[in-house]
């Protein structure tokens, strides 16, 4: 039977259960890493901003 357990992983790779008052059960586990959400606004605006960023006038302005 699958039992999800929320854990935190420290810088040394050790796993610490979150909100459990007892130790993790002995056995094997599958770990799914949750990536932090990307900044959607930045990703959505990147294409339209790139049009301006890639203009020769923009390069000239930064050449000062």
Helices and strands as residue ranges (DSSP letters): E 7-9, E 15-17, H 40-53, H 56-62
